[in-house]
Amino acid sequence: MTDKNSWTDMMAAVQAFHDKHNFRDNGGEELNYRIALMSEELGEISSCVTKGKSKDLLSEEVADLLILLLGTGIAADFDLNEAFWNKMGKLMQRDARMVNGKIRVSEFRDME
């Protein structure tokens, strides 16, 4: 039975999708291609937001991007879960700044 709140089950579902269509041997795991697909999904997400499309459509496009991100961990052979928690640890140590009226929590490298 699939646990919809389980990272392991999510990754297994994406791996099964890759295996079903033999992504590894048919160019589906090539990183430049995956980046292009992620850019396409970002454009679709932007369109949903700027054109006032439904929350259902927005959630579907964001899910597409998430699936691509999970699959990129598979394609590039890294542990995305570990990378997430490592990055969150770094982000939580950063200070925020207001830049042009919007909050930013970037790694600021002031040039003096």
KEFIDREN-765427 format. One record per residue (C-alpha): x, y, z. Coordinates in Angstrom, 2 decimals. Example, Ala and Ser with C-alpha at 12.3 -4.5 7.8 and 13.67 -1.06 7.14 Angstrom:
2
east, north, up
12.30, -4.50, 7.80;
13.67, -1.06, 7.14;
END
This chain:
112
east, north, up
0.00, 0.00, 0.00;
1.28, 3.47, -0.89;
1.72, 6.05, 1.85;
1.00, 9.39, 0.14;
2.95, 11.19, 2.88;
6.09, 9.10, 2.38;
9.14, 10.51, 0.59;
10.25, 6.94, -0.13;
6.93, 6.10, -1.80;
7.03, 9.30, -3.87;
10.53, 8.49, -5.09;
9.49, 4.89, -5.83;
6.54, 6.14, -7.90;
8.80, 8.43, -9.96;
11.35, 5.62, -10.37;
8.55, 3.31, -11.58;
7.53, 5.98, -14.11;
11.14, 6.23, -15.36;
11.40, 2.45, -15.57;
8.04, 2.05, -17.34;
9.16, 4.33, -20.16;
12.85, 3.33, -20.03;
13.95, 6.95, -19.55;
17.57, 5.98, -18.86;
18.05, 4.41, -22.31;
15.85, 6.85, -24.26;
17.18, 10.30, -23.31;
14.64, 10.99, -20.58;
17.32, 11.25, -17.90;
19.64, 13.54, -19.88;
20.12, 16.59, -17.66;
19.98, 19.31, -20.34;
16.65, 17.90, -21.51;
15.35, 17.80, -17.94;
16.35, 21.44, -17.38;
14.45, 22.42, -20.53;
11.38, 20.56, -19.26;
11.64, 22.29, -15.87;
11.85, 25.67, -17.61;
8.74, 24.78, -19.59;
6.91, 23.88, -16.39;
7.98, 27.15, -14.76;
6.50, 28.98, -17.74;
3.24, 27.09, -17.31;
3.20, 27.91, -13.59;
3.81, 31.57, -14.41;
0.97, 31.52, -16.91;
-1.39, 30.12, -14.29;
-0.50, 32.89, -11.86;
-0.38, 35.84, -14.26;
-3.50, 34.84, -16.17;
-5.54, 33.97, -13.07;
-6.05, 30.32, -13.97;
-7.62, 27.93, -11.47;
-5.88, 26.65, -8.37;
-6.44, 23.11, -9.70;
-4.45, 23.88, -12.84;
-1.74, 25.64, -10.83;
-1.42, 22.66, -8.48;
-1.13, 20.29, -11.46;
1.67, 22.35, -13.01;
3.52, 22.57, -9.69;
3.14, 18.78, -9.31;
4.67, 18.37, -12.79;
7.67, 20.42, -11.66;
7.98, 18.42, -8.44;
7.94, 15.15, -10.39;
10.67, 16.50, -12.67;
12.73, 17.55, -9.65;
12.37, 14.14, -8.01;
13.29, 12.48, -11.31;
16.36, 14.69, -11.64;
17.61, 13.28, -8.35;
17.17, 9.83, -9.88;
18.77, 10.81, -13.20;
21.77, 12.54, -11.60;
22.08, 9.86, -8.90;
21.93, 12.03, -5.80;
19.79, 11.87, -2.68;
17.37, 14.76, -3.05;
15.98, 14.18, 0.44;
19.45, 14.58, 1.95;
20.16, 17.60, -0.27;
16.88, 19.19, 0.85;
17.66, 18.83, 4.56;
21.27, 20.00, 4.10;
20.06, 23.11, 2.28;
17.30, 23.80, 4.82;
19.94, 23.72, 7.56;
21.93, 26.38, 5.68;
18.86, 28.49, 4.91;
17.77, 28.53, 8.54;
21.13, 30.09, 9.46;
20.71, 33.03, 7.05;
19.46, 36.48, 7.84;
16.73, 38.06, 5.74;
16.90, 41.40, 3.94;
14.32, 43.57, 2.28;
15.24, 44.16, -1.37;
12.96, 46.39, -3.42;
10.17, 45.90, -0.89;
10.34, 42.10, -0.88;
11.99, 39.78, 1.60;
15.09, 37.89, 0.45;
16.92, 35.15, 2.30;
19.86, 34.77, -0.02;
23.52, 34.20, 0.63;
24.47, 37.84, 0.28;
28.07, 38.50, -0.64;
28.49, 42.21, -0.23;
31.09, 43.66, -2.54;
33.07, 46.36, -0.74;
END
